[in-house]
Amino acid sequence: MVHPALRVGVVGAGRVGAVLAARLRAAGHHVVAAAGDSDATLERIETLLPGVPNAKPSAVARDCELLLLTVPDDMLGNVVSTLVGAGAIREGQYVVHTSGRHGLAVLEPAAAVGARVAAVHPAMTFTGTAVDLERLGGCVFGLTAGAAERPFAEALVADLGGRPMWVPEEMRTLYHAGLAHGANHLVTLVTEAMEVLAAAGADDPAATLRPLLHAALDNALAHGDAALTGPIVRGDAGTVEAHLADLRDNAPQSLASYVAMARATLGRAVTDGRLLPIRALKINELLDAATAEVPVHQWSQHREVGR
């Protein structure tokens, strides 16, 4: 644990901030105040941080030893500059942000007045509820900090129940892109798959997909490309052609993503030698034809009409 226990303030008590503050509170730290003004944020403070007052960001920063900045990426630089300009950040204070994209550069105004800064990003998706408290156990945190702040950052992650992963400053955006591509785009992919199954008549698409997706994800994490199965890896051009036709006619909103992922899968299957180039060429021609037949503006308009 970070010793001694710290007075913690959180600016941006949204899904991430309220949960991290609650976890630090459970570890023995004193959460003195939280800033946020939306109805959802106020409810999270009341639920996850009972008794913790809601205050203005500058008041939160002035009253704490550890300031957690859990605001959206595009707001972070402005929040840091505003707090420094208001004299709310001081020498020796710990100022930590949870952005995946940003490293230490965005905290330079705070460092310039003597604050001890670090980037501490949880590689986790958050609901903003008590469910997340358990999920933090074993969660990897992407850390960037100077040599003097490294022990503190590691101790902070331990208090949060996580595991540290050091990310160089110049690799922060790439690190975050990998997480977003895997998690955020997975949500889009799964949601579209459920829509397609619903169009095919499934009364519970989620239950239909759940065991398959659990197995596919576990296999992919363990074995990478070797986990690939299905018509593209087998070179079943006829099946791919039938998929494309039915998607075009019944679920055109998913055609573009199917084609994009099919191309990526095709390339990986050829590279690892599981698919002969001549079969890949035939499938690629089918994918070209599918996107030519249904321009983007048509399927996007169809999606708007269907909402």
N, C-alpha and C positions, 0 to 999 in steps of 0.2 A: 504493500500500500504506500501511497504518497504520504510521507511523514513530515511535519504533523498534518492533521486533517486541515483542509483548506476551506475558506469561505468561497463558495462558487456562485457565479452569476451567469445566466444564459440569456443571450440576445437572439431572438428568433426561436421561441419555444414551440416550434412546429412538431412534425412527426419525429424528427431526429432529436432536436434539442431537449424536448421534454423527457424523452426516454433516457437519453444519456445522463441528464441531470438526476433523474430518479435512480438510476443505477449508481451514480456517485454518492447520492444520499444514502443508499443502502450500504455502501462501502464505508460509511462513517464521515463523509464530508458534509458540510453545512451549506445547503443551497439557500442563499440569502434573498434572491429576487430573480424574476424572469420577465422578459419583455416580449410583448406580443399583443396585437389588438384585434385580431379576427375572432369571431365567435368560436371557431374550432380551436384556436390556440388557447383562448381563455378556458374552454372546457377541458383541454388537455392539462393545463396547469392545475385546475381544480381537482382533476381525477388522479393524475400521476404525481403531482407535487402539492398535496393538500397542506394548506397553511402558508405556502410560499407566496409572498405578495407579487402582484403584477406592477411593474414600474417602467418608467421611461428608460430607453437604452443607456443614456448618459448616467442616470442614477444607478442602474444595475452595475455599470462598469466601475463607477467610483466606489461602490460598496464591497467589491470582491477582490480576492487574491488570485483566483483563477477565473478568467473570462472566457466563456465558450461562445463563439460566434457561429451560429448554426442557421445562417441566412442563405438564400439562393446564391449560386455562383456569381451571377451578374450584378448582384447587389453588394457583394462582399467588400470590394475595394472602396466603394462610397461609404459604407458603414464604418470601416476602419478609419478613413480620413476624417469623417465627421466626428467620431469619438475622440480622436487625437486632437482635432481642432477645438473641441469643447473642453480640453484638458481633463478628460475622463479616464485616460489611460496614463499610467505612471511608471516610473523606473522600478524594475524588479518584479512587476506584476506579470503573471503568466497570461498570455493571450493565445488562445488556441482556436483554430477554425477547423471545420469538419468537411470542407469541400474536397472532392476527389480531384477535380481539375487543377486547382491552385496549390502552389507550394508556399514558399516563404516570401516571394517577391511581393505578393499582395499585402503582406503584413509589414512591409518596410517602414511605413509611417510610424507604426507602433514600436518597431525595433529602434527607430531613430531617437525615440524619447526614453529608451532604456528598458522597454518591456522585453520579456523573454518569450520568444514566439515559437510556435510549432504548428504543423499541419497534421491532423489526426483524423483520418477518414475511415469510417466503418464500411467494409465491403459487404453490405447487407441492405436489403430492402425493408422499409419500415411502414408499419400501419399506424403508428402513433398511439398504440394501446399497450396495455400490460403484457400482451402476447410477445412483444418485442424484447422484453426484459430477459426472458429465457433464451431467445434466439441470439442474444449477444454472447452467450457462453460459447467460447471457442471461435468467435467471429474474428476474422483477420482485419487488422487496421493498417491502412497504408500511411506510413509515417515519414515526414520530412522535418528535420530539425538540425540545428547547429550542434557541434560537438558538446557544448556545455549543457544543452537542453535534452540531449539524448536519454540520459538516465531518467529524467522527469517524464518524458514522453512514454517510455517503456513502463514506468510505474503507473502512469495514468491508465494505460491500456490494460494493465493487470487489474486495476481497480474496476474497470469496466467489464472484466471477464473475458477479454479478448487476447489475441496473439499478435505481436508486432511483425510488420513487413516493411523494411526500409525501402523507400522509393526516392531515387535521385531527383533533385529539383527539375532537371530538364526532361524527366520522364513522367512527370505527373499527369499530363494530358493524355499520353499514350496509355498509361495505367488506367485512367478513368474511362477511356474509350473502350478498352477491353471489357471492363465491368458493364458499361452501358450496353455494349453490343450483345453481351451474353445474357444480361438480365432484362433490360427494357425491351429489347427486340424479341426476346423469348415470349414476353407477355403478349406482344402483338401477334406473334406467330401462333401461339396457343389459342388466343381469342379468335383468330381467323379460322383455325382448324375447327373450333367449336361451332362457328357459324356455318361452315361447310357441312358438318355432320348434321346440324339442325335442318339445313336445307334438304339433306338426304333422308330425313325422317326420324333421326334419333331424338327420343324424348328426354334423354339426359346425356347430352354430349360430354359433360365434364366427367361423369362416371365411366363413359366409354373410353375416354382418353387417359384417365388417371393411371391405370396400371401400365399401359403402354409407355406413357411419358416418363413415369418413374424408372422403368427399366431402361429406356433409351438414354435418359440423363445419366444414370449410374454407369451404364456401359461406356458412354462418351467420355465421362470424367476419368474412367479407369483405363480406357483403351484408345481414345482419340479416334482417328479415321477408321481404325479396324472395326469400330462399332457400327459403321454404316451398313444398312441393309436396304432392301426395297428395289423398285424397278430400275432406277438409274444405275445403281451399282451392278445389277444383273444385266443391264443392256436391253431391257424390255421396252423397245421403242413403241411398240403397239400400245402398251399400257400407259405410257407417258402421253401418247397421242390422245387416248381416250380420256385421261384425266383433264387434259387441256380443253378438250371439246366440252366436257360436262361442266367444268368450271366456267367456261365462257358463257354457257347457256343458263347456268343455275346459281353461280356464285361469282360473278365477274369482279366483285370487289377484292377477291383473293387471287385473281389470276396473275397480277403483276408480281406479287411477292412469291407465289409459287414458282414463276419463271426465274426470278432472281435467285432464289435458293436452289432451284434445280441446276442453274448454271454453275453456282459455286460447288454443289455436290458433284457435278459432272467433272469439273476440273480436278477435284481432289481424288476422285475415283480413277481418273486417267493417270494422274501423277503417281499414285501408289501401285499402279499396274493391275488393278482389278478390273479395269474396263478397257477393251481394245479401242484404239483411236477411231477405227472405222465405225464402230457402233456409237461412239461418242459423237461423231460427225452427224449421223442420222438424227440423234436426239437433239443436237444443237440446232439442226435445220427446223425441227418441229417447234422448238422454243422461239426461233426467229419468226416463224410463220404465225405463231400464236400472238406475239406482241404486235405484229404488223396488222393482224385482223382486228384487234381491239385496242385502239389508241387509248392512251392514258386518260384523256378528257372524257371518254365514254364511260369507262368503268368507274371513274371518280364521281361522275354525275349520277350513275346508277346508285352508288353508295349513299349520296345525299338524299335521293328520292326515297330510298329504303329506310331512312332513319325515322 
